[in-house]
């Protein structure tokens, strides 16, 4: 599981426990998901390349570091992935945002694409795909497949909770994509939900059923 990165920072784990609690309402759930996404983005972007830049301070000149190479793009999987966008943008406000709509057929559990809108230069960017849950892995794998079909070559996947089944499927379909998560839970139940998980992230974010 070398491509799986477990983000176990105390602040991330603290917030994760609160969003797991069924008593946490939509507003707090949204705020915490955004905060977790910002904290997790520090780790996801740890390997971004740097280059030297000379600047003038109030005291004198010095050489510092700035981000080099490809710019960043973030692509949430609709609709739950929208809850993670704000946190990443607070950390990297210049990132461009695309959207991929994928829903899971309730009978077959297979992904179905219904929407895709990406930055025009997406193939030139490092792309982070966002979805709070990695359950069966079908939606994540499909979204990544759509990106690769559009010539995106640098892709990472960031989620809050992952099931072993979803990790295994995504690694099998896209072994070149690193997975970042705050938790690896026990398993999927018969309905394809993560156990213990945190319920339906989209419903909890937006107060729907």
Secondary structure, DSSP 4 states (H G I P E B T S, - for coil): -TTEEE---HHHHHHHHHHHSTT--HHHHHHHHHHHHHHHHHHHTTT--EEEEEEE-SS-EEEEEEE-SSPEEEEEEETTTHHHHHHHHHH-TT-EEEEEEEEE-TTT--EEEEEEE--TTGGGSEEEEE-SEESSSHHHHHHHHHHHHTT--EEEEE-SEE-HHHHHHHHHH-TTSEEEESEE-SEE-TTS-EES--S-HHHHHHT--
